[in-house]
């Protein structure tokens, strides 16, 4: 297809994605801009029967910004606060990761067309915006991973407020955690880290350097720089990153890929329900272990949708346990995902 037609297709994608993103944001749809990008690019790719490859530099900057966004919460919580909840946080992370690995391996065994990496990355709960980028780096089917991750994110985000409304909230109604402010003077640094942080990741031989390089630099900046020198990207740059991930996934969609995902939908939904139930049960011992309310324990152990969980914890006056345990879980999931091929080889050594 000629460059003129390709440019026209991308103009249609951009316009449709902006309209959908604004609409989804207005109605507080989870992952509004990523979903808008997937739908916008996917609709054009499907209607023209030809994929829409994303510009490599544009995609790299988006993945780097996703790495920055993943690193900001990890840099924003004092190490002492995380250390106090380290053990229960590790237990929650192990349960969630164990479920993800088991579910992914069972899925790949039931459907040989799904690789082990694709199955596990689609089932790991946490870092949904990071998983498609990691899947692309690891050679997994990032389209299937994206669709599965955002189905889980939508399900958890929609049910968390409904379920948590039935639980007793903490007595104190503190302000709760807030995100770091946007510092306009830091934008050139943010852009440099987003587009060139992968070189640091490659130098350190990190898995998925385009994501983990910027993530590491963001955490280091949060530790070394003054608090008002925030690495929080401005809203337009966040939207750019989310659209880049959405366009990467949506532009690669095809009718066979959607039919393939549809065939696995019952298994994916079953896993989401089972994982949510397991995390709800896990919240009971965590409640007594950390001496918090079940409201806080339920939010702390929720399988993903960390933004929704933290927003509800702030609104309900929850203590630091929700933030600390969620961030420890997120860190564990990201580490597991980044080193997934090595971990699978270790777990499955000696098997055919």
N, C-alpha and C positions, 0 to 999 in steps of 0.2 A: 504494500500500500504506500502511495506517495507521501512525501513529507507534508504537503498541503492538507491532505485528508487526515493524516495523523494529527496535525496541529488543530484541525477542526474538531476532531474527536476529543482532544484534550480540553479544548475550550468548553465543549458541552459538559465534559466531566467536571471541570472546575466550577462552572455555573451551577450545575445540579448539586454538587457536594456542598457548596456554600449555602444554598437555599435549604437543603436538608439539615445541614449542621446547625444553622440558626433555629430551624423549627424544632429539632430534637433538643437543643439546649434550652429553648423556651419551655419545653415540657419536661425538662430534667431527665431525659433518657440517659441511662448509663453509657459511658464511652460514646457520647453523641457524635463527635467529629470523626472518630475512627469508623463507626458504623456508617456515617454519611459518606465517607470516602469509599468504603467497600461497596455500598449500594450504587453510588454514582459511577464509579469505574466499572463495577460488575455489570451494570445495566448496559453500558455502551459496549463493553467487550462481548457480552452475550448477544446483543442485538445485531452487531456487525460480524459475529462469528470469527473474530480475530482478537488475540490478546493485545493488551496495551502495556508494553514494557516501559518501566519508569526510568527516567534519566539517572545514571549511576551516581552522579554527584548529588543530585536532589535527594535520592534515596539515602545516601550515606549521611547527609546532614540530618535527615529525619531520624535515622536510627541512632545517631550520636546524641540528638536531643532527648530521645527516649531514655538513653543511658543516663543523661544528666537528671532527668525527672525521677528515675529509679534511685539515684544516689542521694537526692536532696533529703528525703525522710531519714535515711541512714545517718546523714551528717547533722541533722537537726535535733537529735536526741542525745543528751549527755551519756557518755560511756558508763558512768556510775549507775544511771537509771536503767540502762539496758542490762548491766551486770546483775542487778538485783532480781531480775526476772529471767535470767539466762537459762536456768534449768527447766522451768515450766515451758519457756519459749521453745527450747530445743525439743522437748517432748511433743509439743503441738506440731512443730515443723516435721519431726520424724513421722508422726501419724499421717499428716497430710501428704508428705512426699511418698511414704510407703503405699498409701492408697493410690497415688498417681502412678507410681511405677507398676504396681500390681495390675491396676486397671488398664494401663497402656499395653503391658505385655499380654494380658488376656485378649485385648482387642486385636493386637497384631497376630496372635495365634488363631483367633477366629476368622480373621480376614487377612490372608497372606499378602494382599496388595498393600496393606498398611505396614510400613516398616516399624521396627521397635522404637526408633527415635521419634517417628511421627506419632505413634500411639501414646508414648509417655509424655511428650510435650503437649499433646492435646488434652491430656488428663491432669497435668500438674496444676494445682490450684494456687494462683498467685502470679503477679507480674504479667497479666494478660496482654498488655501493650508491648511487652518485651518478647514474649514467646514467638510470635511470627518472625521477628528479626533473627532470633536465635535459631529458629527452625531453618530459615534460609541459609544461614552460615553452616549449619550442621548437615545440610543436604536432605532435610526432611521435607514433607509435603506441607509447605507453609500455608497453603490455602485451607487444607483440612484442619490444621492446627488453629488458624484464625477463627474459622467458623465454630469449632468446638469451644474454644476459649470464650468467645463472646456470647455464645449460648449460655455457658455456665455463669458468666458475669451478669447477664441480664436476669437469669433465674435467681441468683443470690441477692443481687441488688434490689430486686422487686420484693423478695420475701423477707429480707432482713427487717425493714421498718414494720411490716405487718406482724411478724413473730415477736420481735423485741417489745412491741407495744403491750404485750400481755405480762411482761416481767416487771418486778419492782425495781425502780431506779435508785441509785445511791442517794444518801441523805443530802450530801453537799452538792451544790450545783455550780461548781467552778467553771471557769471559762473554757477549760479544755485546751487541746492542742490547736495551734493555728499555723498556717504555712508561713514560710519566710517572705518578707516583702520583696517586691521587684525593684532592683536598683538599675536605673537606665544606664549609668556609667559602666556597668559590668557587661552590657550586651556584647561589645566587641570580644570580650574574653569568652563569653558563653558561645558565641558563633565559632570562634577558633577551636574551642574544645569540642563542639559538636562536629565540625567538619574535619578536624585533624587529630582529634584525640585517639583515633584508631591506631595512629603510628606509635603512641605510647603503649597501647595494648599489644601491638605486634612485637614491639621491642621486648616487652616483658613476657611474651609468649602466653598471653591470656586467651582463654577461649572466647570466641566471637569478639575480636578486638574492637570492632566498630561500636559495640554496646558497652563492653566492660572497660575499655580504655577511658571513655568519657565518664563512666560511673566512678571509676577509681579516682580520677582527677577531681570530680565533684566532691567526693568524700574528703579528700585531702584538703581541698579549698575550704570546706566547712570547718575543718579542724584548725587550719593554719591562719586563715584570714579573719579579720574582725567580723562581728555578727552582721553589721550593716552592709558588708560586701557580699551580698547574697548571690548565689548562682541560679536563683529562680528565674527562668526565662519569662519574658513578657508574654502576654496572652496570645498575640499574633504569631509568635514563634512556637508556642505550644500547639496552636491550631495547625500550623505548617507541619509539625512533626506527626501529629495524629493523622492528618490527611495523607502524609507520605506513606505511613504504614497501611492505612486503609486503601490507598491507590495501589500499593504494591500487591496487596492480597486480592482486591477486587479486579484489578486489571488482568490477573492471571486466571480468572474464573472461566469456566466453560460448562456447557450443558452436561457432558460426561462427569465433570468434577462435582457438580451439584447433585446429579443422580447418585453418584458414589457416596456423597455425604448423607443423602437422604436414606440410603440403605442402612447406614450405621446409626441413624438417629435414635432408634429404640435403645440400643446399647449405650449411647452417649447420655441420654436422659436418665436411664437406670443408674448409671454411674454418678451423675450429679445428685440424684435423690439419695443414694447410698452414702455418698461422701458428706452431704449436709446432715443426714441423720447421725453419722458417726461423730461429726464435730459437735453436734448438739449434746450427745452423750458424753463426749470428752470434757465438755464444759463443766460437768458435775464435779469430778475430782479436782479440776483446776480451781473451781470456786472455793473448795475447802482448803486446798493446798496453799493458795495465795491469799486467802481470807478476803475475798471480794464477793459482790453480789452475783447472782446467776446472770443478770443483765450484762454485767461487765465481762463475765467469763464467756458468755455466748458470743458477744461481739469480738472478743479476743481470739476465739477459735473459729470464727467464720471462715469458710473455704474460699477466700478471695474477696473481691469487692472492698478492698481496704479503704478506699476513699469514703464509701458509704458507711462502713463500720466506724471510722474515725469521726465522721460527721455526726452520727447518732450518739457516739460516746461523748462528744463535746456538748451536744444538745441535752443529753441526760445527766451531765455532771459526773461522768465516769472518771476514775483516777488514772494514773499513768500506766496501769497494767495493760490496758487495751492497746495503747501505742507500742509499748515495749514488746509484748508478745507478738503482735502483728508484724512488727519490723523484723524481729528475729526469724519469724516464719518466712517472711519475704526474702530475707537474706539467704536462708537455707534453700529455698526453692530456686533462687537465681543461681546459686553455686552448683546445685545438683544439675540444673538445666545446662549450664555452661560446660560442665565436664561429663555430660551424659554419655557420649560414646565410650569413654574410658570406664565409667561406672557400669554400663551394661556389659561390657566385655568382662569385667571383674565378676559380676553377678552370674553371668551365663557361661563362664569358662568351663570347658569340658563337655558342654552340651552341643548338640547339632543345631 
